[in-house]
Amino acid sequence: MKKNLFSVILMFFALNFFAQQIEFPFDSTWSKNEIEDLESGKIVIRNIKRSKGISILQGTNKHSDAMLKNFEMLDPSYLAEIIYKMPKHGNEGIFKQAVQIFSDINLYKEIIYSDEKKGKQRPLFPEAEVLQRTDSNREIRIATNLRMDMLSSYDSELVIKNDADGFFFEQHNTQPLKWRSITAVKSEKMVASICCFEYGESYYVYALGGLKAPRIPFLIYEIDRQFIGRIEDFTVFYINRFNIKH
């Protein structure tokens, strides 16, 4: 028992030391495999379920701090954390790229959701329409009407910022999402946030996708599976749109 406890403590300190050596802006909940995946250029997706599982450290960046605050207020019942790291050298225009990519609503219709369990692929957003767009020096706001596969259409709002602290994107539903006549997600209860910031000698893309909805015992696994699958396909699609130099 004492030997096992000593091994756990030793591993904890080893992970902390490893994280500190590579200028790691996340807490000690990361596994060694997750850290290695991030360092090797892979997209890391963490199914953390609740806001208390968010691993990015307070004070890392102004935009990530805003995301922390927003998701603590949302208190989601389904939550995923997505992280990608790239070298700073050669990618200095990444924030401007992000603005162009995330403000192009037509790209939504190109995202394909792959349901590996059922062996099917289909558009994640069969319909995506801009209702109104307002550009200012500080931000871009876009009101949209979207339809996600299997659900009714709904209005949402996107906010995009590019400032001295990096890039910030947030989307939230301003209308309920319905499955047939049943409300699946209430207004303002589904949020996707993404920021891109400089840290050490790297740029990080950090995203949170969450929704507050009932965790029905016999449906939790299936909702979790489909939610994470959609988050993964959405994020991978957008990261692959970047022209990244390695």
KOLTORLUM-47473 format. One record per residue: residue number from 1; x, y, z of N, C-alpha, C in turn. Coordinates in steps of 0.1 Angstrom, whole numbers. Example, Ala and Ser with C-alpha at 12.3 -4.5 7.8 and 13.67 -1.06 7.14 Angstrom:
# KOLTORLUM-47473
<1; <132; -57; 78>; <123; -45; 78>; <132; -33; 78>>;
<2; <128; -22; 71>; <137; -11; 71>; <129; 0; 79>>;
***
This chain:
# KOLTORLUM-47473
<1; <8; -12; 0>; <0; 0; 0>; <9; 13; 0>>;
<2; <19; 13; 9>; <28; 24; 10>; <36; 26; -3>>;
<3; <39; 14; -9>; <47; 15; -22>; <39; 21; -33>>;
<4; <26; 17; -34>; <17; 22; -44>; <15; 37; -42>>;
<5; <13; 41; -30>; <11; 56; -27>; <23; 64; -31>>;
<6; <35; 58; -28>; <48; 65; -31>; <49; 66; -46>>;
<7; <45; 56; -54>; <45; 56; -68>; <36; 67; -74>>;
<8; <24; 68; -68>; <15; 78; -73>; <20; 92; -71>>;
<9; <26; 94; -59>; <32; 108; -55>; <43; 111; -65>>;
<10; <52; 101; -67>; <63; 102; -76>; <59; 106; -90>>;
<11; <49; 99; -95>; <43; 102; -108>; <38; 116; -109>>;
<12; <31; 121; -98>; <25; 134; -98>; <36; 145; -99>>;
<13; <47; 143; -92>; <57; 153; -92>; <65; 152; -106>>;
<14; <66; 140; -111>; <73; 139; -124>; <65; 146; -135>>;
<15; <52; 144; -135>; <44; 151; -145>; <44; 166; -144>>;
<16; <44; 171; -131>; <45; 185; -129>; <58; 191; -134>>;
<17; <69; 183; -131>; <82; 187; -135>; <83; 188; -151>>;
<18; <78; 177; -157>; <78; 177; -172>; <70; 188; -178>>;
<19; <58; 191; -172>; <50; 202; -177>; <57; 215; -175>>;
<20; <64; 218; -164>; <71; 230; -162>; <82; 232; -172>>;
<21; <89; 221; -175>; <100; 222; -184>; <96; 226; -198>>;
<22; <83; 223; -202>; <79; 226; -216>; <69; 238; -216>>;
<23; <70; 247; -206>; <61; 258; -205>; <47; 255; -207>>;
<24; <41; 247; -197>; <28; 241; -198>; <18; 249; -191>>;
<25; <8; 255; -198>; <-2; 264; -191>; <-14; 256; -185>>;
<26; <-13; 243; -182>; <-24; 235; -177>; <-21; 229; -164>>;
<27; <-31; 224; -157>; <-29; 218; -144>; <-24; 204; -144>>;
<28; <-23; 198; -133>; <-17; 184; -132>; <-27; 173; -135>>;
<29; <-39; 176; -140>; <-48; 165; -143>; <-45; 159; -157>>;
<30; <-36; 165; -164>; <-32; 159; -177>; <-23; 146; -175>>;
<31; <-26; 136; -183>; <-18; 124; -183>; <-5; 126; -191>>;
<32; <5; 118; -189>; <17; 118; -196>; <15; 116; -211>>;
<33; <5; 107; -215>; <2; 105; -229>; <-4; 117; -235>>;
<34; <-13; 124; -228>; <-19; 137; -233>; <-8; 147; -236>>;
<35; <1; 149; -227>; <12; 159; -229>; <20; 155; -241>>;
<36; <24; 142; -242>; <32; 138; -253>; <25; 140; -266>>;
<37; <11; 137; -267>; <4; 139; -279>; <4; 154; -283>>;
<38; <2; 163; -273>; <2; 177; -276>; <15; 181; -281>>;
<39; <26; 177; -275>; <40; 181; -280>; <43; 175; -293>>;
<40; <37; 164; -297>; <39; 158; -310>; <31; 164; -322>>;
<41; <22; 174; -318>; <14; 180; -328>; <0; 175; -330>>;
<42; <-4; 166; -321>; <-18; 161; -322>; <-28; 170; -315>>;
<43; <-40; 169; -319>; <-51; 176; -313>; <-55; 168; -301>>;
<44; <-55; 174; -289>; <-59; 167; -276>; <-73; 171; -273>>;
<45; <-82; 161; -272>; <-96; 163; -268>; <-99; 156; -255>>;
<46; <-103; 163; -245>; <-105; 158; -232>; <-120; 159; -228>>;
<47; <-126; 148; -225>; <-141; 148; -221>; <-141; 150; -206>>;
<48; <-142; 163; -202>; <-141; 166; -188>; <-155; 168; -181>>;
<49; <-165; 168; -189>; <-179; 167; -184>; <-184; 180; -176>>;
<50; <-176; 185; -167>; <-180; 196; -158>; <-170; 207; -158>>;
<51; <-174; 219; -155>; <-165; 231; -155>; <-153; 229; -145>>;
<52; <-155; 222; -135>; <-144; 220; -125>; <-133; 212; -131>>;
<53; <-135; 205; -142>; <-125; 197; -149>; <-117; 206; -158>>;
<54; <-120; 218; -160>; <-112; 227; -170>; <-98; 228; -164>>;
<55; <-88; 225; -173>; <-74; 224; -169>; <-66; 236; -171>>;
<56; <-70; 246; -180>; <-61; 257; -182>; <-60; 266; -170>>;
<57; <-48; 271; -167>; <-45; 278; -155>; <-51; 292; -156>>;
<58; <-57; 297; -145>; <-61; 311; -144>; <-49; 320; -146>>;
<59; <-52; 331; -154>; <-41; 340; -156>; <-32; 337; -168>>;
<60; <-35; 326; -175>; <-27; 323; -187>; <-29; 333; -198>>;
<61; <-42; 337; -201>; <-45; 347; -211>; <-58; 353; -208>>;
<62; <-60; 366; -213>; <-72; 373; -210>; <-85; 365; -216>>;
<63; <-83; 360; -228>; <-94; 353; -234>; <-97; 340; -228>>;
<64; <-87; 332; -224>; <-90; 320; -217>; <-96; 322; -203>>;
<65; <-92; 333; -197>; <-98; 336; -184>; <-113; 339; -186>>;
<66; <-117; 346; -197>; <-131; 349; -200>; <-138; 337; -202>>;
<67; <-132; 327; -209>; <-139; 314; -212>; <-141; 307; -199>>;
<68; <-131; 307; -190>; <-133; 300; -177>; <-145; 306; -169>>;
<69; <-146; 319; -169>; <-157; 326; -162>; <-170; 322; -168>>;
<70; <-171; 322; -181>; <-184; 320; -188>; <-188; 305; -186>>;
<71; <-179; 296; -186>; <-183; 282; -184>; <-186; 278; -170>>;
<72; <-180; 285; -161>; <-184; 284; -147>; <-198; 288; -144>>;
<73; <-202; 299; -151>; <-216; 304; -150>; <-225; 295; -157>>;
<74; <-221; 289; -169>; <-230; 280; -176>; <-232; 267; -168>>;
<75; <-222; 262; -161>; <-222; 250; -153>; <-228; 239; -162>>;
<76; <-221; 235; -173>; <-226; 225; -183>; <-226; 211; -177>>;
<77; <-234; 203; -182>; <-235; 189; -179>; <-227; 180; -189>>;
<78; <-224; 186; -200>; <-216; 179; -210>; <-205; 190; -214>>;
<79; <-192; 186; -213>; <-182; 196; -216>; <-169; 189; -221>>;
<80; <-164; 194; -232>; <-151; 190; -237>; <-141; 201; -238>>;
<81; <-129; 197; -237>; <-118; 207; -237>; <-109; 202; -249>>;
<82; <-105; 211; -258>; <-97; 208; -270>; <-85; 217; -270>>;
<83; <-73; 211; -272>; <-61; 219; -272>; <-52; 215; -284>>;
<84; <-46; 225; -290>; <-37; 222; -301>; <-25; 232; -299>>;
<85; <-13; 228; -302>; <-1; 236; -300>; <7; 237; -313>>;
<86; <12; 249; -316>; <20; 250; -328>; <32; 260; -325>>;
<87; <43; 259; -332>; <54; 268; -330>; <51; 282; -334>>;
<88; <56; 292; -326>; <54; 306; -329>; <61; 310; -342>>;
<89; <73; 305; -344>; <80; 309; -356>; <74; 304; -369>>;
<90; <71; 313; -378>; <64; 309; -391>; <49; 310; -390>>;
<91; <44; 312; -378>; <29; 312; -377>; <24; 325; -371>>;
<92; <32; 336; -374>; <28; 349; -368>; <15; 355; -373>>;
<93; <10; 350; -384>; <-3; 355; -389>; <-15; 347; -385>>;
<94; <-13; 338; -375>; <-23; 329; -371>; <-36; 335; -367>>;
<95; <-35; 347; -360>; <-48; 353; -355>; <-56; 359; -366>>;
<96; <-50; 365; -376>; <-57; 370; -388>; <-63; 358; -395>>;
<97; <-56; 347; -397>; <-62; 335; -403>; <-75; 331; -396>>;
<98; <-74; 331; -382>; <-85; 326; -374>; <-98; 335; -377>>;
<99; <-96; 348; -378>; <-107; 357; -380>; <-113; 354; -394>>;
<100; <-105; 352; -404>; <-111; 349; -417>; <-118; 336; -417>>;
<101; <-112; 326; -411>; <-118; 312; -411>; <-132; 312; -403>>;
<102; <-132; 317; -391>; <-143; 316; -382>; <-155; 326; -386>>;
<103; <-152; 336; -394>; <-162; 345; -398>; <-169; 341; -411>>;
<104; <-164; 330; -417>; <-170; 325; -429>; <-180; 314; -426>>;
<105; <-193; 318; -425>; <-203; 309; -420>; <-206; 298; -430>>;
<106; <-203; 300; -443>; <-205; 290; -453>; <-197; 277; -450>>;
<107; <-186; 279; -443>; <-178; 267; -439>; <-185; 257; -431>>;
<108; <-195; 262; -423>; <-203; 253; -414>; <-209; 242; -423>>;
<109; <-213; 245; -435>; <-220; 235; -443>; <-210; 224; -449>>;
<110; <-197; 227; -447>; <-187; 217; -452>; <-182; 207; -441>>;
<111; <-187; 210; -428>; <-182; 201; -417>; <-190; 188; -418>>;
<112; <-183; 177; -418>; <-189; 164; -419>; <-188; 157; -405>>;
<113; <-199; 152; -400>; <-199; 144; -387>; <-198; 130; -391>>;
<114; <-189; 122; -385>; <-187; 108; -387>; <-192; 100; -375>>;
<115; <-202; 93; -376>; <-207; 84; -365>; <-201; 71; -367>>;
<116; <-190; 68; -361>; <-182; 56; -363>; <-190; 43; -358>>;
<117; <-198; 45; -348>; <-206; 34; -342>; <-216; 29; -353>>;
<118; <-222; 39; -360>; <-233; 35; -369>; <-227; 34; -384>>;
<119; <-214; 38; -385>; <-208; 37; -398>; <-214; 47; -408>>;
<120; <-218; 59; -403>; <-224; 69; -412>; <-217; 82; -412>>;
<121; <-218; 89; -423>; <-213; 103; -423>; <-224; 112; -428>>;
<122; <-224; 124; -423>; <-234; 134; -428>; <-230; 148; -424>>;
<123; <-235; 158; -431>; <-232; 172; -427>; <-236; 175; -413>>;
<124; <-227; 181; -405>; <-230; 185; -392>; <-240; 196; -391>>;
<125; <-239; 205; -401>; <-248; 217; -402>; <-253; 217; -416>>;
<126; <-265; 210; -419>; <-270; 210; -433>; <-274; 224; -437>>;
<127; <-277; 232; -428>; <-282; 246; -431>; <-274; 256; -422>>;
<128; <-270; 267; -429>; <-263; 278; -421>; <-265; 291; -429>>;
<129; <-271; 300; -422>; <-274; 313; -429>; <-271; 325; -420>>;
<130; <-265; 335; -426>; <-262; 348; -419>; <-274; 356; -419>>;
<131; <-279; 360; -407>; <-290; 369; -406>; <-286; 384; -405>>;
<132; <-275; 386; -398>; <-270; 400; -397>; <-255; 399; -393>>;
<133; <-248; 409; -398>; <-233; 409; -394>; <-230; 424; -391>>;
<134; <-223; 426; -380>; <-218; 439; -376>; <-203; 439; -373>>;
<135; <-196; 446; -380>; <-181; 447; -379>; <-177; 460; -372>>;
<136; <-168; 460; -362>; <-163; 472; -356>; <-148; 470; -354>>;
<137; <-142; 480; -349>; <-127; 479; -346>; <-124; 469; -335>>;
<138; <-134; 467; -326>; <-132; 458; -315>; <-136; 443; -317>>;
<139; <-146; 441; -325>; <-152; 428; -327>; <-161; 427; -339>>;
<140; <-164; 414; -342>; <-174; 411; -352>; <-185; 403; -346>>;
<141; <-197; 407; -348>; <-209; 400; -343>; <-217; 395; -355>>;
<142; <-220; 382; -355>; <-228; 376; -366>; <-240; 368; -360>>;
<143; <-252; 373; -364>; <-264; 365; -360>; <-266; 355; -371>>;
<144; <-268; 342; -367>; <-270; 332; -377>; <-283; 323; -374>>;
<145; <-287; 317; -385>; <-297; 306; -383>; <-290; 293; -387>>;
<146; <-290; 283; -378>; <-283; 271; -381>; <-293; 259; -379>>;
<147; <-290; 248; -386>; <-297; 236; -383>; <-286; 225; -382>>;
<148; <-286; 219; -370>; <-277; 207; -368>; <-284; 195; -371>>;
<149; <-277; 185; -376>; <-284; 172; -380>; <-292; 166; -369>>;
<150; <-304; 161; -373>; <-313; 155; -364>; <-321; 165; -355>>;
<151; <-318; 178; -355>; <-324; 188; -347>; <-331; 199; -355>>;
<152; <-340; 206; -349>; <-346; 218; -356>; <-336; 229; -358>>;
<153; <-340; 238; -367>; <-331; 250; -369>; <-332; 259; -357>>;
<154; <-322; 267; -355>; <-322; 276; -343>; <-313; 288; -346>>;
<155; <-316; 299; -339>; <-307; 311; -341>; <-296; 311; -331>>;
<156; <-285; 317; -335>; <-273; 318; -326>; <-266; 331; -329>>;
<157; <-257; 334; -320>; <-249; 346; -321>; <-234; 342; -320>>;
<158; <-226; 348; -329>; <-211; 346; -329>; <-205; 359; -325>>;
<159; <-194; 358; -317>; <-186; 370; -314>; <-172; 366; -317>>;
<160; <-165; 375; -325>; <-151; 373; -329>; <-143; 385; -325>>;
<161; <-131; 382; -318>; <-122; 393; -315>; <-108; 390; -319>>;
<162; <-101; 400; -323>; <-86; 399; -325>; <-79; 411; -320>>;
<163; <-72; 409; -309>; <-66; 421; -302>; <-52; 417; -297>>;
<164; <-47; 426; -289>; <-33; 424; -284>; <-31; 411; -276>>;
<165; <-42; 405; -271>; <-42; 393; -263>; <-44; 380; -271>>;
<166; <-47; 382; -284>; <-49; 370; -293>; <-62; 370; -299>>;
<167; <-67; 358; -303>; <-80; 357; -310>; <-90; 350; -301>>;
<168; <-103; 354; -302>; <-113; 349; -294>; <-126; 347; -303>>;
<169; <-132; 335; -301>; <-145; 332; -308>; <-154; 326; -298>>;
<170; <-167; 330; -298>; <-177; 324; -290>; <-190; 323; -298>>;
<171; <-197; 312; -297>; <-210; 310; -303>; <-219; 304; -292>>;
<172; <-231; 310; -291>; <-242; 305; -282>; <-255; 305; -289>>;
<173; <-264; 296; -285>; <-277; 295; -291>; <-286; 305; -285>>;
<174; <-293; 313; -293>; <-303; 323; -287>; <-317; 318; -288>>;
<175; <-318; 306; -294>; <-331; 299; -294>; <-329; 284; -290>>;
<176; <-340; 278; -285>; <-339; 264; -281>; <-336; 255; -293>>;
<177; <-329; 244; -290>; <-327; 233; -300>; <-338; 222; -297>>;
<178; <-345; 218; -307>; <-356; 208; -305>; <-354; 196; -313>>;
<179; <-357; 185; -307>; <-358; 172; -314>; <-373; 169; -316>>;
<180; <-378; 170; -328>; <-392; 169; -331>; <-398; 181; -323>>;
<181; <-407; 178; -313>; <-413; 189; -306>; <-408; 190; -292>>;
<182; <-397; 182; -289>; <-391; 182; -275>; <-379; 191; -275>>;
<183; <-379; 200; -265>; <-367; 209; -263>; <-355; 201; -258>>;
<184; <-345; 200; -266>; <-333; 192; -262>; <-323; 201; -254>>;
<185; <-322; 214; -259>; <-313; 223; -252>; <-320; 237; -252>>;
<186; <-321; 243; -240>; <-327; 256; -239>; <-318; 267; -244>>;
<187; <-324; 279; -246>; <-317; 290; -251>; <-305; 293; -242>>;
<188; <-294; 297; -248>; <-282; 302; -241>; <-275; 290; -233>>;
<189; <-279; 278; -236>; <-273; 266; -228>; <-264; 258; -236>>;
<190; <-260; 262; -249>; <-250; 255; -257>; <-240; 266; -261>>;
<191; <-228; 264; -257>; <-217; 274; -259>; <-205; 267; -265>>;
<192; <-199; 273; -275>; <-186; 269; -280>; <-177; 281; -280>>;
<193; <-165; 280; -274>; <-156; 291; -273>; <-142; 286; -277>>;
<194; <-135; 295; -284>; <-122; 291; -289>; <-113; 304; -288>>;
<195; <-101; 302; -283>; <-91; 313; -283>; <-78; 308; -288>>;
<196; <-70; 317; -293>; <-57; 314; -298>; <-47; 324; -292>>;
<197; <-37; 320; -285>; <-29; 329; -278>; <-14; 325; -278>>;
<198; <-5; 334; -275>; <9; 332; -275>; <13; 328; -260>>;
<199; <21; 317; -259>; <26; 313; -246>; <40; 307; -248>>;
<200; <50; 314; -242>; <63; 309; -244>; <67; 311; -258>>;
<201; <72; 300; -264>; <77; 300; -278>; <66; 294; -287>>;
<202; <54; 293; -282>; <44; 286; -290>; <31; 294; -291>>;
<203; <22; 290; -300>; <8; 295; -300>; <-1; 283; -296>>;
<204; <-11; 285; -289>; <-20; 275; -285>; <-34; 279; -290>>;
<205; <-41; 268; -295>; <-55; 269; -298>; <-62; 262; -287>>;
<206; <-71; 269; -280>; <-77; 263; -268>; <-92; 265; -270>>;
<207; <-100; 254; -268>; <-114; 255; -270>; <-122; 247; -260>>;
<208; <-134; 252; -257>; <-143; 246; -248>; <-157; 245; -255>>;
<209; <-162; 233; -255>; <-176; 231; -260>; <-185; 225; -250>>;
<210; <-196; 231; -247>; <-204; 226; -236>; <-219; 229; -238>>;
<211; <-226; 220; -231>; <-241; 223; -231>; <-246; 219; -217>>;
<212; <-257; 226; -213>; <-264; 222; -201>; <-277; 215; -205>>;
<213; <-278; 203; -202>; <-289; 195; -206>; <-290; 183; -195>>;
<214; <-302; 178; -194>; <-304; 167; -184>; <-295; 155; -187>>;
<215; <-289; 149; -176>; <-281; 137; -178>; <-290; 125; -174>>;
<216; <-298; 121; -184>; <-307; 110; -183>; <-299; 97; -182>>;
<217; <-301; 89; -171>; <-292; 77; -169>; <-290; 68; -181>>;
<218; <-301; 64; -188>; <-300; 55; -198>; <-296; 61; -212>>;
<219; <-295; 74; -212>; <-291; 81; -224>; <-277; 88; -223>>;
<220; <-271; 88; -211>; <-259; 96; -209>; <-248; 91; -218>>;
<221; <-246; 78; -219>; <-235; 73; -228>; <-237; 78; -242>>;
<222; <-249; 76; -248>; <-251; 79; -262>; <-250; 94; -264>>;
<223; <-255; 103; -255>; <-254; 117; -257>; <-239; 121; -256>>;
<224; <-232; 116; -246>; <-218; 119; -245>; <-210; 115; -257>>;
<225; <-213; 103; -263>; <-206; 98; -274>; <-208; 107; -286>>;
<226; <-221; 111; -289>; <-224; 119; -300>; <-219; 133; -298>>;
<227; <-220; 138; -286>; <-215; 152; -283>; <-200; 153; -286>>;
<228; <-193; 144; -280>; <-178; 144; -282>; <-174; 142; -296>>;
<229; <-182; 134; -303>; <-179; 131; -318>; <-181; 144; -326>>;
<230; <-192; 152; -323>; <-194; 164; -330>; <-184; 175; -327>>;
<231; <-180; 176; -314>; <-170; 185; -310>; <-157; 182; -317>>;
<232; <-153; 169; -317>; <-141; 165; -324>; <-141; 169; -339>>;
<233; <-152; 165; -346>; <-152; 168; -360>; <-152; 183; -363>>;
<234; <-159; 191; -355>; <-160; 205; -356>; <-146; 211; -355>>;
<235; <-139; 207; -344>; <-126; 213; -341>; <-115; 209; -351>>;
<236; <-115; 196; -354>; <-105; 191; -364>; <-107; 198; -377>>;
<237; <-119; 200; -381>; <-122; 206; -394>; <-116; 220; -394>>;
<238; <-118; 228; -383>; <-113; 242; -383>; <-98; 243; -382>>;
<239; <-92; 234; -374>; <-78; 235; -372>; <-71; 231; -385>>;
<240; <-77; 222; -393>; <-71; 218; -406>; <-73; 229; -416>>;
<241; <-81; 239; -414>; <-82; 250; -423>; <-70; 260; -422>>;
<242; <-63; 260; -410>; <-52; 269; -408>; <-40; 264; -417>>;
<243; <-33; 274; -422>; <-20; 272; -429>; <-9; 273; -418>>;
<244; <-6; 261; -412>; <3; 260; -401>; <17; 256; -405>>;
<245; <27; 263; -401>; <41; 259; -404>; <47; 251; -392>>;
<246; <53; 240; -394>; <58; 232; -384>; <74; 232; -384>>;
***
